[in-house]
């Protein structure tokens, strides 16, 4: 994962009123916590955040937070990001301290590659079941995405987590039998297979009704 540097300042005042004034000055209130140390209230430039987030976003990204006017710095990850419901502007951030030599758990997005044979040739439907996987690794080894090739999948087949090949140093932490994707018959196909059966039943029943009617007429005469 790429590392980006953000200059931050200590936040002397907290609370809704103080945070509202900060936002009016183009700053975003934030908190830095974790690593067995007390949380620290900080603030940073909204413009800086927008520049950093517009390309790579913030998911699982490592940031080097540098305290303005000092030599102090700390690696951290964004663990929570709050947005304004009306404007979608960033209103608050939670940063977690990260030790670069210690493994950590993160959720990584799954991306499917290819068009399954069962979809392309047989009219099946691809069901994307698990879209994120929890993995454990060093901060420097966090994959941006986990790609799963589904091109060879036929109808009735599926891919489980245990079948995935992860990057070196990355370990999957969830249930091995978790289904990532499957290919199924479409509902339209299922409906068309039932209709001929129903027609056959009706056709088979009609001669019996006719024969029974003729027998009754003969008895009455």
Secondary structure as UniProt FT lines:
FT   STRAND          3..10
FT   HELIX           16..24
FT   TURN            25..26
FT   STRAND          27..34
FT   TURN            35..36
FT   STRAND          37..45
FT   HELIX           46..56
FT   TURN            59..60
FT   STRAND          62..67
FT   TURN            68..69
FT   STRAND          73..83
FT   TURN            85..87
FT   STRAND          90..97
FT   TURN            100..101
FT   STRAND          103..113
FT   HELIX           117..120
FT   TURN            121..122
FT   STRAND          125..128
FT   STRAND          132..138
FT   HELIX           139..141
FT   STRAND          146..149
FT   TURN            151..152
FT   TURN            155..156
FT   STRAND          158..160
FT   HELIX           161..163
FT   TURN            168..169
FT   STRAND          171..172
FT   TURN            176..177
FT   STRAND          179..184
FT   HELIX           187..220
//
